[in-house]
């Protein structure tokens, strides 16, 4: 969500000086050498020789034919003195007939020769196997050999799916959710919209889509007053934000897939028309009534919600948060230890909600949750499906309570889950607090923001750190665009996705691994979540039931 305002970052940070930043936690990367172009040897000489051969053969045959006709004419129609008179009338007819016969013979010979040549050429063309996925009539393009070409190929073959985009809350703030106004239409369609997202920038950034967050803030005193009446405003605002995103998709049907479409349907639409993936997410279970989470989640699912974060910056009836925001301007309170020790960081009711999310095919998101909540979710089969951090970064590089510690990263790999790296400066560039931390008994505090490392390159370092530790099959992109007050230098909007992809390639990440990072991994986890939901339905797992108390 929109973070606390801070001193603006000079654009020059992503200059040569910023590229030389040092971080004792990572080795410095040299730019990856570009792949040299290979030469293509064309069969010009072969074609020329073939043409010369065909020409010589045709000329030789034609000359033989001419000699044959000449001999035929000279001997077959030879006159004798004795027969001269007898054959005068015959000679007068034989001359024109011979010419007609000669012309016809040459024409037929040329037709036969041309047919043979065409057949030979077709046989030669069909002798080589077509490229994989193509045909002789539509050869595949050669692999790109420059960084720019490789970026182009990656984003043309794999949809870039951002795990967390806050466009909706910005539309509420900036336009009061009025997306039919001329002001909104002009800025969204033509560019120049404040913050980080509009249609031209999405197009220029070759975006494939996002999980579009229907965020609302926690209600007042949310961590202590967990009643339906206190949560009612958050729930009603959630419905408004879901409706906003659905109206936006309906208003631009050629640019967005419908939120209710399935994953295969969205992928097919992206492949055919480059429509943006349109799944909706909610950012915290304060967005459901404490006594009616099951029925509310089922309703949200029917409206296109495909991901739900367990907490935002408040505890709720189901799980503990890592930070408590008393207001949007005051520094948050850091959480150390379970809020309800007797129940655990994920309450029994919370475990039942997670199981219902598994049954519905809603992805479980544990960004914003406490370290103890993460441990609870990633162990003891609390979730039957892989889970995601939709917008969190590496704690080892920036020790912020919102980021993911190394021991949690190892559990991410063990459960085949996913961390989608946040771009927010607060979460990518900071120095360690004074307090000591360790994996057995961690103590968290707010770190100090470090402006010099607030760069696109530093975001790439978070990605490569996670990829190097647990594999590139477990890291993705979760920008938090439109939910942060400032951006890293060089990464100031959705149009800069290609620049980040290029930086990963320069740092030596392979093309195949980059494809996983930009979208392959989240599609894989989404597919796994769908498979678990289908299996639970086949097994007859019953829907979760709410308390249903009162009238």
C-alpha positions in Angstrom: 0.0 0.0 0.0 1.0 3.6 -0.2 4.0 4.0 2.1 5.1 6.9 4.2 6.4 9.8 2.1 10.2 10.3 2.0 12.8 12.5 0.5 12.6 12.1 -3.3 15.3 10.1 -4.9 17.5 11.8 -7.5 17.2 10.2 -10.9 21.0 10.1 -11.2 21.2 7.4 -8.6 20.9 4.8 -11.4 24.0 6.2 -13.0 27.5 4.7 -13.3 28.2 5.7 -9.7 25.1 3.9 -8.4 26.0 0.8 -10.4 29.2 0.6 -8.3 27.3 0.3 -5.0 28.7 -2.4 -2.7 26.9 -4.9 -0.6 28.9 -7.2 1.6 26.1 -9.8 1.4 26.5 -10.4 -2.3 29.4 -10.6 -4.8 29.5 -7.9 -7.4 28.2 -9.1 -10.8 30.0 -8.3 -14.0 27.6 -7.7 -17.0 26.9 -10.9 -18.8 28.7 -11.1 -22.1 26.3 -10.9 -25.0 26.0 -14.0 -27.2 27.8 -13.4 -30.5 25.8 -13.7 -33.6 26.4 -16.8 -35.8 26.9 -16.5 -39.5 24.2 -17.9 -41.9 25.7 -19.4 -45.0 23.2 -19.2 -47.9 23.3 -21.6 -50.7 23.9 -19.0 -53.4 26.6 -21.0 -55.2 24.4 -24.1 -55.1 21.5 -22.3 -56.6 23.7 -20.8 -59.3 25.2 -24.1 -60.1 21.8 -25.7 -60.3 20.5 -23.0 -62.6 23.6 -23.3 -64.8 23.1 -27.1 -64.9 19.4 -26.7 -65.8 20.3 -24.1 -68.5 23.0 -26.3 -70.0 20.8 -29.4 -70.0 18.0 -27.5 -71.6 20.3 -26.0 -74.3 21.9 -29.4 -75.0 18.5 -31.1 -75.3 17.2 -28.2 -77.5 20.3 -28.5 -79.8 19.9 -32.2 -80.1 16.2 -31.7 -80.9 17.1 -29.2 -83.5 19.6 -31.5 -85.1 17.0 -34.3 -85.1 14.5 -32.1 -86.8 17.1 -31.0 -89.3 18.1 -34.6 -90.2 14.5 -35.5 -90.4 13.9 -32.7 -92.7 17.0 -33.3 -94.9 16.6 -37.1 -95.2 13.0 -37.9 -94.6 11.9 -35.3 -97.2 14.8 -35.7 -99.6 13.9 -35.4 -103.3 15.2 -37.4 -106.3 15.2 -36.2 -109.9 13.0 -39.1 -110.9 10.3 -38.2 -108.4 10.5 -34.5 -108.7 7.3 -34.0 -110.6 5.5 -36.6 -108.5 6.3 -34.8 -105.3 5.9 -31.2 -106.1 2.5 -31.0 -104.5 3.8 -33.0 -101.6 6.7 -30.6 -101.0 4.4 -27.6 -101.0 2.6 -29.1 -98.1 5.5 -30.7 -96.2 7.4 -27.5 -95.5 4.7 -25.8 -93.4 3.8 -29.0 -91.7 7.4 -29.6 -90.7 7.6 -26.1 -89.1 4.4 -26.7 -87.2 5.6 -30.1 -86.0 9.0 -28.6 -84.9 7.4 -25.8 -83.0 4.9 -28.2 -81.2 7.7 -30.6 -80.3 9.9 -27.8 -78.8 6.9 -26.5 -76.7 6.1 -29.9 -75.4 9.7 -30.6 -74.5 9.9 -27.3 -72.6 6.8 -28.1 -70.6 8.2 -31.5 -69.6 11.5 -30.0 -68.7 9.9 -27.2 -66.6 7.7 -29.8 -64.7 10.8 -31.8 -63.9 12.7 -28.8 -62.5 9.7 -27.7 -60.4 9.4 -31.2 -59.0 13.1 -31.3 -58.1 12.9 -27.9 -56.3 9.9 -29.0 -54.3 11.6 -32.2 -53.3 14.7 -30.4 -52.2 12.7 -27.9 -50.1 10.7 -30.7 -48.4 13.7 -32.8 -47.7 14.7 -30.8 -44.5 12.7 -31.1 -41.4 10.6 -28.0 -40.4 11.7 -26.2 -37.2 10.0 -27.2 -34.0 6.6 -25.6 -33.7 6.7 -24.3 -37.2 6.5 -25.5 -40.8 8.5 -25.1 -44.0 6.2 -22.3 -45.1 6.6 -20.4 -41.8 10.2 -20.8 -40.5 10.9 -19.8 -36.9 12.9 -16.7 -36.3 16.6 -17.0 -35.3 17.4 -16.7 -31.6 18.2 -13.0 -30.7 21.8 -12.3 -30.0 21.7 -8.9 -28.2 20.4 -8.1 -24.7 17.5 -6.1 -26.3 16.7 -8.9 -28.6 16.7 -11.5 -25.8 14.4 -9.3 -23.7 12.0 -9.0 -26.6 12.0 -12.7 -27.1 11.4 -13.5 -23.4 8.5 -11.1 -23.1 7.0 -12.2 -26.4 6.9 -15.9 -25.3 6.1 -15.6 -21.5 3.5 -13.2 -20.0 5.0 -10.9 -17.4 2.6 -11.3 -14.4 3.1 -8.9 -11.5 2.1 -10.4 -8.2 0.9 -7.2 -6.7 -0.4 -4.0 -8.4 -2.3 -1.3 -6.4 -3.9 0.5 -9.3 -7.4 0.2 -7.7 -6.6 2.0 -4.5 -5.0 4.8 -6.4 -8.1 5.1 -8.6 -10.2 5.5 -5.4 -7.8 8.2 -4.1 -7.3 10.1 -7.4 -10.6 9.7 -9.2 -13.1 8.6 -6.5 -13.5 5.4 -8.6 -15.1 7.4 -11.4 -13.5 5.7 -14.4 -16.0 7.1 -16.9 -15.0 10.7 -16.4 -13.2 12.4 -19.3 -10.2 13.1 -17.1 -9.7 9.5 -16.2 -10.2 8.3 -19.7 -7.8 10.8 -21.2 -5.0 10.1 -18.7 -5.5 6.3 -18.6 -5.8 5.8 -22.3 -3.3 8.4 -23.6 -0.8 8.4 -20.8 0.3 11.0 -18.2 -1.6 9.5 -15.3 0.1 10.1 -11.9 2.0 7.3 -10.2 3.1 4.2 -12.1 0.3 2.7 -14.3 -1.6 3.6 -17.4 -2.4 1.8 -20.7 0.5 3.3 -22.8 3.0 2.4 -20.1 1.6 -1.1 -19.7 1.9 -1.5 -23.5 5.5 -0.1 -23.6 6.5 -2.3 -20.7 5.2 -5.4 -22.4 3.2 -6.3 -19.3 1.3 -9.5 -19.4 -1.0 -8.6 -16.5 -1.0 -8.6 -12.7 -2.9 -9.7 -9.6 -4.9 -6.5 -9.2 -5.3 -5.7 -5.5 -8.7 -4.7 -4.1 -7.0 -3.3 -1.1 -8.7 -1.4 1.8 -7.0 -0.3 5.0 -7.5 -2.0 8.4 -10.4 -0.6 10.5 -9.6 1.4 13.6 -8.4 -0.8 16.4 -8.6 -3.8 14.1 -6.2 -5.9 16.1 -8.2 -5.7 19.3 -11.8 -5.1 18.2 -12.4 -8.1 15.9 -16.2 -7.7 15.6 -18.3 -7.7 12.4 -19.5 -4.2 13.1 -15.9 -2.9 13.3 -14.9 -4.7 10.1 -18.1 -3.8 8.2 -16.6 -0.7 6.5 -13.6 -2.6 5.3 -15.8 -5.3 3.8 -18.1 -2.8 2.0 -15.0 -0.9 0.7 -13.6 -4.3 -0.6 -16.8 -4.9 -2.5 -16.5 -1.4 -4.1 -12.9 -2.1 -5.1 -13.7 -5.5 -6.6 -16.5 -3.8 -8.5 -14.2 -1.1 -9.7 -11.7 -3.6 -11.1 -14.5 -5.5 -12.9 -15.9 -2.3 -14.3 -12.4 -1.4 -15.6 -12.0 -4.7 -17.3 -15.5 -4.4 -18.9 -14.7 -0.9 -20.0 -11.5 -2.1 -21.8 -12.4 -5.6 -22.9 -9.7 -5.7 -25.5 -7.0 -4.8 -23.0 -8.0 -6.9 -20.0 -9.2 -10.5 -19.5 -12.2 -10.8 -17.2 -11.3 -11.5 -13.6 -13.6 -14.5 -13.6 -11.8 -16.2 -16.5 -9.7 -19.3 -15.8 -6.0 -19.4 -15.9 -5.9 -21.3 -19.2 -8.5 -18.8 -20.7 -6.4 -15.8 -19.6 -3.3 -17.4 -21.1 -5.0 -18.1 -24.4 -6.3 -14.5 -24.6 -2.8 -13.2 -23.9 -1.3 -15.4 -26.6 -3.9 -14.3 -29.2 -4.6 -10.7 -28.4 -2.1 -9.7 -25.6 -5.0 -9.1 -23.2 -3.7 -8.4 -19.7 -4.3 -11.1 -17.1 -7.0 -9.8 -14.8 -7.2 -11.8 -11.5 -8.1 -9.9 -8.4 -6.5 -10.2 -5.0 -7.5 -9.0 -1.5 -4.8 -7.8 0.9 -5.7 -9.0 4.3 -8.5 -11.0 6.0 -9.6 -7.8 7.7 -11.5 -7.6 4.4 -13.9 -10.5 5.4 -16.2 -10.5 8.4 -14.7 -12.3 11.4 -17.8 -14.5 11.8 -18.4 -15.1 8.1 -15.1 -15.7 6.3 -16.1 -18.8 4.4 -19.2 -17.5 2.7 -17.5 -14.2 2.0 -14.5 -15.8 0.4 -16.8 -17.9 -1.8 -18.6 -14.7 -2.9 -15.3 -13.0 -3.6 -14.2 -16.1 -5.6 -17.2 -15.9 -7.8 -16.3 -12.2 -8.5 -12.8 -13.0 -9.7 -10.7 -13.0 -6.5 -7.9 -15.6 -7.0 -5.5 -14.6 -4.2 -5.9 -13.5 -0.6 -3.3 -12.1 1.8 -3.7 -13.4 5.3 -3.0 -10.0 6.9 -2.2 -6.5 6.1 -0.7 -4.2 8.8 -3.1 -5.5 11.5 -3.8 -8.7 13.3 -7.1 -10.3 12.5 -9.2 -13.3 13.7 -7.2 -15.7 11.6 -3.5 -14.7 11.6 -0.8 -12.4 12.9 0.8 -9.5 11.0 4.5 -8.4 11.0 3.6 -4.7 11.5 0.7 -2.8 13.1 -0.2 0.5 11.4 -2.1 2.8 13.7 -2.3 5.4 10.9 -1.0 5.8 7.3 1.4 8.5 8.4 2.8 7.2 11.8 5.6 4.6 11.8 4.3 1.1 12.2 4.8 -1.0 15.3 7.0 -4.0 14.9 5.6 -7.4 16.0 7.9 -9.8 17.9 6.3 -13.0 18.8 2.8 -14.5 18.5 -0.1 -12.1 19.3 -2.1 -15.0 20.8 0.4 -17.4 22.2 -2.2 -20.0 23.2 -3.7 -20.1 19.7 -0.5 -19.6 17.7 0.2 -17.1 14.9 -2.4 -18.9 12.7 -5.5 -19.6 14.8 -7.5 -22.8 14.5 -10.1 -20.7 12.7 -7.4 -19.4 10.4 -6.3 -22.9 9.5 -9.8 -23.7 8.5 -10.0 -20.6 6.4 -6.7 -21.6 4.6 -8.2 -25.1 3.9 -11.3 -23.4 2.4 -9.0 -21.2 0.3 -7.3 -24.4 -0.9 -10.8 -25.9 -1.8 -11.8 -22.8 -3.7 -8.6 -22.4 -5.6 -7.6 -19.1 -4.0 -3.9 -18.6 -3.6 -2.7 -18.1 0.0 -0.5 -15.0 0.2 1.8 -14.5 3.3 3.3 -11.2 2.5 2.7 -8.8 5.5 2.4 -11.7 7.9 4.7 -12.2 10.9 7.7 -14.5 10.9 5.7 -16.9 13.2 2.7 -16.9 10.8 5.0 -17.8 7.9 6.5 -20.7 9.9 3.0 -21.9 10.8 1.7 -21.8 7.1 4.8 -23.4 5.6 4.9 -26.3 8.0 2.6 -29.1 9.2 0.7 -29.0 5.8 -1.3 -26.0 6.9 -1.8 -25.3 3.2 -2.3 -28.2 0.9 -1.1 -26.1 -2.1 2.0 -24.0 -2.6 1.7 -20.4 -1.2 3.2 -17.1 -2.3 4.7 -13.9 -0.9 3.1 -11.6 -3.4 5.3 -8.6 -2.7 8.2 -9.2 -0.3 12.0 -9.1 -0.7 15.1 -10.7 0.7 15.7 -10.1 4.4 19.4 -10.8 4.0 19.9 -7.8 1.8 17.4 -5.5 3.5 16.5 -6.6 7.1 13.0 -5.3 7.1 10.2 -7.2 9.0 8.3 -7.3 5.7 11.0 -9.3 4.0 11.7 -13.0 4.0 14.4 -14.5 6.2 16.7 -17.2 4.9 15.2 -20.1 6.9 11.8 -19.1 5.6 13.2 -19.1 2.0 14.3 -22.6 2.6 10.8 -23.6 3.5 9.5 -21.8 0.4 11.7 -24.2 -1.7 10.6 -27.2 0.3 6.9 -26.4 -0.3 7.4 -25.5 -3.9 6.2 -22.0 -3.1 7.1 -18.6 -4.5 8.6 -15.2 -3.4 7.7 -12.3 -5.6 10.1 -9.4 -5.1 8.8 -6.0 -4.0 10.2 -2.9 -5.7 9.5 -0.5 -2.9 12.6 1.4 -1.8 11.9 0.7 1.9 12.1 -3.0 1.3 15.1 -3.2 -1.1 17.6 -0.8 0.3 18.2 -0.6 4.1 20.8 -1.1 6.7 20.5 -3.5 9.6 19.1 -2.2 12.9 21.3 -2.3 16.0 19.5 -5.2 17.5 20.9 -8.7 17.1 18.8 -11.3 15.2 19.1 -15.0 14.8 17.0 -17.7 13.2 16.1 -19.5 16.5 14.7 -16.4 18.3 14.5 -13.5 15.9 13.9 -10.0 17.1 12.8 -7.5 14.5 13.0 -3.7 14.3 12.6 -1.1 11.6 15.9 -0.7 9.6 17.3 2.6 8.3 16.5 3.4 4.7 19.7 3.7 2.5 19.1 5.9 -0.5 22.2 5.1 -2.6 21.0 1.5 -3.2 17.5 2.4 -4.1 18.0 1.4 -7.7 16.8 -1.0 -10.4 20.0 -2.9 -10.0 19.3 -3.5 -6.3 15.9 -5.0 -7.1 17.7 -7.3 -9.5 20.1 -8.3 -6.7 17.2 -9.3 -4.5 16.0 -11.5 -7.3 19.4 -13.1 -7.9 20.0 -13.6 -4.2 16.7 -15.6 -3.8 17.4 -17.4 -7.1 20.9 -18.4 -6.1 19.8 -19.6 -2.6 16.7 -21.6 -3.4 16.5 -21.7 -7.2 15.0 -19.5 -9.9 11.9 -21.7 -9.8 10.9 -19.9 -6.6 11.2 -16.2 -7.3 9.0 -13.7 -9.2 8.0 -10.1 -9.5 5.6 -8.3 -7.1 6.2 -4.6 -7.7 3.7 -2.9 -5.5 3.3 -0.2 -8.2 0.7 2.4 -7.3 1.1 1.4 -3.7 4.3 3.2 -2.9 5.1 6.9 -2.7 8.5 6.6 -4.4 10.2 4.1 -6.7 13.8 2.9 -7.2 15.9 4.9 -9.7 15.4 3.4 -13.1 12.2 1.6 -12.2 9.6 4.3 -12.0 6.6 2.6 -13.7 5.3 -0.5 -15.4 7.0 0.7 -18.6 10.4 -0.2 -17.0 9.8 -4.0 -16.8 12.0 -4.6 -19.9 14.9 -2.7 -18.2 14.7 -5.0 -15.2 14.7 -8.0 -17.4 17.7 -6.7 -19.3 19.6 -6.2 -16.0 18.9 -9.8 -14.9 20.4 -10.9 -18.2 23.5 -8.7 -17.8 24.0 -10.2 -14.3 24.2 -13.7 -15.9 20.7 -15.1 -15.3 19.8 -17.4 -18.1 17.0 -16.7 -20.6 15.1 -19.7 -19.3 15.4 -18.7 -15.7 14.3 -15.1 -16.5 11.2 -16.6 -18.2 10.4 -18.3 -14.9 10.9 -15.1 -12.9 8.7 -12.9 -15.1 5.7 -15.2 -15.2 6.4 -18.9 -15.5 6.6 -19.5 -11.8 3.4 -17.7 -10.8 1.6 -19.6 -13.6 3.0 -22.9 -12.2 1.9 -22.1 -8.6 -1.5 -21.0 -9.9 -1.8 -24.3 -11.7 -0.8 -26.2 -8.6 -3.5 -24.3 -6.6 -6.1 -25.2 -9.2 -5.1 -28.8 -9.2 -5.4 -29.1 -5.4 -8.9 -27.5 -5.6 -9.9 -29.9 -8.2 -8.6 -32.9 -6.2 -10.5 -31.7 -3.1 -13.7 -31.4 -5.1 -13.2 -34.9 -6.5 -12.7 -36.2 -3.0 -15.9 -34.6 -1.9 -14.4 -32.2 0.6 -17.2 -30.1 2.0 -17.4 -26.3 2.0 -16.4 -24.5 5.1 -19.3 -23.4 7.3 -19.6 -20.1 9.1 -21.0 -19.6 12.6 -24.3 -18.3 11.3 -25.3 -17.1 14.7 -28.1 -14.5 15.3 -30.8 -13.2 13.0 
